[in-house]
Amino acid sequence: MPVHVAMPKWGLTMKEGKIVSWFIKEGDPVQKGQDLFEVETEKITNIVEALADGILFQIVVPVGTVVKTGTIVAVITEAGETAERIEGIQVGEAPEGESPSSKMPASKKPEMPEGKKAFVPATPAARRLAREFEIDLTLVTGSGPGGRVTEKDVTRYHEEGPPPPKITPLAMEMANQAGLDIAAIKGTGEGGKITQADVEQALNQKETMEKAAPVKSIPFTGMRKAVADNMYASLQQTAQLTTFTEVDVTEMVGFRDIIREEYKRDKNIRVSYNDIIILAVSRALKRYPIMNSTLVEDEILLHNSVNMGIAVALPEGLIVPVMREADKKNLLQIAKETRILAGKAREGNLSIDEVTGGTFTISNVSMFQVDGLTPILKPPETGILGIGRVKEKPSVYKGEIAIRSMMFLSLTFDHRVVDGAPANAFLETAARYLEHPNLIMS
């Protein structure tokens, strides 16, 4: 009986996914648990594994296509079985949650779409290892039957590197002087040897390309495109309003310094301003539950726990790991978990559960010389708090001018869900907790 493979649904907010690559060609055998295709969502990139043994009878959705969750993307049949081919896009029931048939890719670096590569016969273990080592299988010489690439071939390539290309002494000298990568030059000599003429042609091509392309082009795809789409949609579909307040955080600075001094011998504990802010904001959210809500269709959901989103900037875009039940954690637990989540984000090892289900977000730019910002909401959340840098400057303190540590907070909220009065009361409470950290324990 044919098995219909659908675009999965990971998390409450996922509505669609983009097919980034297919790891199996149509008509090739496939094993249950074998990597089948890669999906890019607005949150993260995932690999989907085959649900059954058989033959990949039909690839319904090609590489680069965005479809809704539940859409049938492929059909797997038993060996020798004939099935009716699917025409067009068909939407069924989307499998929800993270299952054994989905997993994070080993590397954040996206692979080139399969449609742009020559197919390389390889074992599933070899493909999995090649992704882990970020090795292009087209460069690996296979030693298996029919030239099939094995796990040993990939390991050998990883340890020894590609074999050096054959090149004449004169061509090598010319390439070295011009700073050319001989691995990128195709040899036309005997046995693929690189000759003087090949190097001269490469030089001409390099000069032509430099003259013809004075402007650098960056593809507007992947995470950058997903972030842009989400930000634009957020501004178009919500009624966003941002309010500001300046906070005297001199006591918070001293509080952090005391904790760092207390645990200076423990390398696993290093409390930051951001950790204290997460603690303070999670406590303030418990006093104003409407700010810890999400708008899903026609319902405002008030959440019992604070699942705090912590924006992390990456070279290719912004990702927001989620610290679950932040309101139930103490400061040291928050400090430890924040570093774990940030580390996973930079290494590309976040799971689906770690980037979905947020109820409120903090965007901190205090590491830059930036005083404040107007953060954009992350739907379906109701609020996001922007944190500026801590800056020493003159301020009125107990009736006198004194040098104090000051910080700007900016709260963006969805005016459809919450009015200005409770939103500003929440911001005032969070600010007071940062001004007097002892109040957090009250």
N, C-alpha and C positions, 0 to 999 in steps of 0.2 A: 504494500500500500504506500503511495507517495507521501512523503513528509514535507509539509509546507513550512519553510523557514521564514519567520516574520521579523520585522524591525522591532527589537525589544523596547520596553519602557522602563527606564531606570529613574526612579524618583517621581515625586508628585508633579513636578513642573515640566518634565520632558514631554514634548509634543511631536518632535520630529528628529530625524537623524540623517546624516549624510554618509553615503558609502564612500570610504576613502580608498579601499583596495580589496580585491578578491585574492585569496591565497591559493585557491584551487581553480583550475580551468574547467569550463563546462565540458562534461563528458568524462572527466577524470574520476578515479575512485576516491572515496573519502571515508575516513574512520571517525567513529563517535569520539568526541573530545579533541579532534584535530582542529587547528586554527582554520576558520572558514572565511571570515571577512572582517574588516576593520570599520568601525563607525565613529564618526566625529559628531558630538553634540555640543550644545552651547556651554556645557559644563566641562567636558573632558573627552578624551579619545579612548575607545575600548576595543578589544578584540572579542569577537563572538565565535564560539566553537560549534562544531557540527553536533546536531542532536542525535544522529543515528549513523550507522554504517550504510554504505551503498555507493551510488554513483551520483555526482552532481549533475542531474539531468538537465536543469535549466537555471541560468542566472537571469532573473526577471528584471532586476534593477541594476543598471550599469554603474561603473565608477563615476563619481562626481554628482550623482543624483541625490537630491534631498526628498525624503518621503516621510509621511506621518507614521507614528508608532502603530504597529499592528499590520502595516503593509507587508504583503508577501514579497520577499526579495529573492527567494530561490526555492527550488524543488529538488529534493533528494529521493531517488528511487532505489529499489533493490536491483542487484545485478541482473540484467536480462529483462527487467520490467519495463513496460511501455506506459507512458502517461500522456495525458492531454496537455499540450503546452499552454501556458497562461499568456493571454494577450492583454497588454495595458496594466495599469496599476489597480490592484485589488487589496482592499483594506479589511483585515479581520480583527481578531481579539489580540491585543498587544500583551505579551507575557510580561508581568510586572515584577519589580524587584530585581535584586542581583541574584543570579542563579549560577550553578556550576558551569553553565554554558557561556559565561562572559567573564572577562578578566582585563586587568590593566595591561597595556603594552609594556614591554621591558624597558623601553626608552621613550623619552618625550620627542625625540627627533622623528618627524614624520617620514615614512618611506615614500619613494616615488610611486605613484599609482601603477598598479599592475599593468594597466593598459598601455603604459609607455615603456614596458620592459619586455625583453624577449623571455619567453617561458623557459625556466630551467628545471629539468627533472631532478627532484631532491626528495629525500625522506622527510617525514614530518619533524623528526628530531633535528635534522640538519637545518630546516627552515627556522625552527624555534631558536636554535643556537645562533644562527646567522643574525636574527633580529636582536638577540641579546648582545652580540658583539658588534652590531651595526655594520655588518658585512654584506655587500652586494653579491648575491649568489652568481650573477653573471660573470664575476671575476674568478670564481673558484673552479678548479679543474676537478671533475668528478671521477672517482675510481670505482664506482659501483657498476652494476650491469647496465649496458647501454649508455655509459657516461653519467649515470645518476650520482648526484652529490650526496655523500654520506656525512654523518656527524664527525667522523675522523678527518674528512677533507676540510671541513669548516674549522676544526680545532687546529689542524696543521697550518691553514692559511692565517689564522689568528696569531699563532706563535711565530711563524716564519715570515709572514707577509707575502705579497705577490712576488712571483719570480721577476727578476730585473729584465727589462726589455732588451732585445739584441740591438746593438747600435755600433756603427763604425766609429773608429777613434776620432776622425775629423768631425763627424756629426756630433759626437759627445762634447768636443771642445767648443763647437759653435753654440750648442744648447746651453752649456755652462755659462759662457760669456753673456748670452742673451737672457739668462735667468728663466729658461723654459723648463717646464716639467716634462721630461721625456716620456713619462707614463701616459701623458695625454696626446702623444704624437703617434699616429698610425704609420707603421713602417711598410714600405712598398718593395723593399729589397727581398732577397732570397730568404724564405722562412720567416717573413715578417720583420726583417732587420731594418732599422731606421737608417736612412742614408742622408747625405748632405742635402739632396733635393727635398727630402721630407722636412728637414729642419728649416730650410729656406721658405717652403710653403707655409709652415707653421708661423714663421716670423711675419710673412705677408698677411696672413689671416689675423694675427694679433694686431698689427698696425691698422688694418681695415676696420676691425671691430672697435678699436679705441677712437678712431676718427668718426665712425658712424654712430657711436653711442656715448655722446658727451654727458647725458643725464642718466644717473643710476635708477633702475626700476626695481621696486620692491613689490612682489605679488601681494595683493590684498586678499589673502585667503587664510584658512586655518583659524587659529585662536584669535588673531588680530581681527579677522572679519566677523567671527562670532561675537567678540566683545563689542565691536562697533554696532552690529545689528541689535544686540541686547540693550545697549545704552540708548540708541535711537528709539527703539520700541518703548523703553521705560518712559522717556520724555513724552512720547506721543500718547500713551495709554493711561497715564496717571496724572493726578492733579498735585504736582510737587511744589512745596513751599519750603524755604530754608530760613531758619532763624539763627542768630549768633549771640554768643556771650563771651566775655573775657573773664578768665578765672585766675585768681591768685593761688598758684599751686606751690608756694614756697614750702608749706608743711608736707606736701606730697613728695617734693624733692628730698627733704630731710628724712622722711619715712623710708624712701627707697634706699638712701645711703645707710641708714641704720640696719636695714635688713641685709644689704650687701656686706656690711662689716661683720654682722653676726655669722654669716655663712661663707665668708671669704675663703675658708679652707676646703669647702665642698665645691668641686668644679662642676658638679651636676646642677647646682642651684645658682642662677643669676637672674635676679628680678629686674625687670625693666619698667619704665613708665607705662608702656602698653599693657603690661600684666596688671598693674594697679588699676588702670582705666577699665579693663575688662571686668575686674572684680567689682568696681564701683558701679559701672553701668548695668551689670547683671542684677545687682541688688536694687538699683533704682527701677529697673523694669518690673520687678516683683511688686513694687508699690503702684506702678501704672501699667497694668496688664494690657490696656488697649494699644500701647506702643509695642508690645510683644505679640502682635497679631499678624495674620496673613489674610489677604482678600482672595478667596478662591471662588470664582464665578459669582454667585449671589449670596455668599456667606462670608462673614468675618469670623475667623477662627481664633479664639483666645487660647494661647498655649500655656500649659502648666509649667513647662520647663523652658529655660532660656538656652536656645541653641545659637551660640554667638558666631556669626561669620566674621572672619579676620582677613581683610583684603591683603594679598601678597602680590607684589609686582614682579613679573618675569620678563625676560627680554622680548618674548613673543606676545605678551599681553598680560591681563590681570586675571588672577584666579582667587577664589574666596573659599578657603577651607573652613569647615564648621566645627566648632568645639561644642560638643553636646553636653547639656546640663551644666553649663558654666555657673549657674546660680547655686549649684550644690557643691562646688569645689572651693577649696581655700586658695590663698595666694600662691603658695608653693606648688600646688597641683596645677594651677593655671599656668604658671611660669614654665613648668616642665612640658605640659601638653602643647603650649604655644610653639615652643621650639621644635617639637616633634612634627607638628603639622606644617610649619614653615619649611623644615628640612625636606619633608616628603613632597611639598609643592615644588621646590626647586629641583628635586631629583626626578620629578614626574612619577612618583609612586603613590599618589593619593588614590583611595578607593572611591567608588560611587557614593558610599555612605558618608564619606568625609568631605563631599562637596555639595551635598543636597540636604534639604530639611532645615535650613537656617530660618530663624525667626526675627533676627535683628543683625545688623552689620556695623562694624567699626572700620573706618578708613583712616589710617594714621600716616601723615606725611611729615611727622616731626623730625625724621632723620635728614630732611632737606631744610634749606634756609627759606622755609615757606611758613607764613604766619597763619594762613587759613585757606579754606576751600569750600566749594559748594558741591558736596557729593551727590551722585545720582542714585536714586533708589534701585534696589535689586528686587523687582517683583517676584513673588507676591508679598514681600515684606512691607511693613508699614513705615519703618524708619531706618535711617542710617546716620551714624554720628561721625563727623569729620573732626580730626584732631590735628591742630597746628603745632609748631615747635614751641618748646619752652624757652622763653627769652627773658633775660634780666633787664629791667628798666625801671625808671622812677615811677612810684605809685603812692597814693595816699594810704597810709597804714596807721591806724589808731590816731588819726588827726594830724599826722606828720608825713612829710615826703621821705620815702625810703626806697632803697633798691630792693625790688621783689621779683620773684620768678613768676612770669605771667604766661598764660596760654589761651588761645582762642578755641572754642568749641562751636561747631556748626551742625545743627540738626536739620536734615531734610526729611519731611514726612509727607504721607499721602493724605491730602486734605479731604479726600472722599471718605476716608476711614475715621479720621480723628480731627477734632477741631483744634484751633490754635491754643486755647486755654490749657487743656490737659497736656498737649505736646510741650508747651513752654514750661509747664509745671514740672514735667519730667526732666527737661533740660536743666532747670534750676536745681532740682534735687541731685542730679548727676554732678553738676558743678559744685554744689555744697559738699558732696562726698569727697571730691578731689581737693577742695580747699581744706577740709578737716577729715583726713582719712580715718580717724577714730570713729566717726559716725557710721562708717561702713559696717562696723561690728554691732551697731545698735539694733 
